[in-house]
Amino acid sequence: HEVADYIAEEGANGKWDFATLCMGINCLSRAEEDIYESVGYMIDKVAGANPRKHIFCISPIFSDADIRGSESPKRWRRIIGELVDKYNSPYVHYINGLTLMNGAWGLAGDFVHPSPVGVREIAKNLIAEIEKYIF
């Protein structure tokens, strides 16, 4: 919760104009109830403290878990989408990480982190998503 509290406070103090919150990729194995609690807290805290700032909630990009057919990234994507919908604000947006990078071609050798090519693809697609609401 400390990270959510910090991000929320920094926004409330005018340190950022919009937030991109990429959630899940480094903790895919968490239990479903933990995902609901942590993601729900993040959205409630950051958006609640910054009600007129755009918050982009990003689910996991393509990773080794998708290659293995794991349900974990699918669960994270579903829950983040549900919680954004539940928050029901025109300033809180869900971005499915697969729309930013959707294949192993963009992964580094560890099959978790993006390669330089993947980072470029994520940046290009993230800008396109953000431009729907800002600029």
C-alpha positions, 0 to 999 in steps of 0.5 A: 500500500505504501507505493499507492499512497506515495503515488496518490500523494505525489499527484495530489501535490501536483507532481504529475498530471496523469499516471500509468500504473502497470500492475501484475507482471512481477507478481503473477502468482498472487492469489485472486483475493490478493489481486482484488485487494491490492489493485482495488486499493491502488485504484481507489487511493490514486484515483480518489486523491486525484479525481480529475487526473487520468489514471491508466491501469495497465495489465500484464504485457505478454510474458513467459506465463502466456507462452506456458498457457498459464491462467495467471496473466489472464486472471490479472487482466480480467480483475484489473478490467473489472476493478476499473469498470467498477470504479466507474470514472471517466478518468480511470482507464483500463489498458490491456497489456496485450494491446501494448505488446502481444507476442514473444517477439518483443521479449528479452531473453528472460521471456519476462521483460521487454527487449529494446524492440519490445520497449519501443512497441510498448511506448508507441502503443501506450502513447496511442492509448493515452492520446485518446484522452490527453493531448 
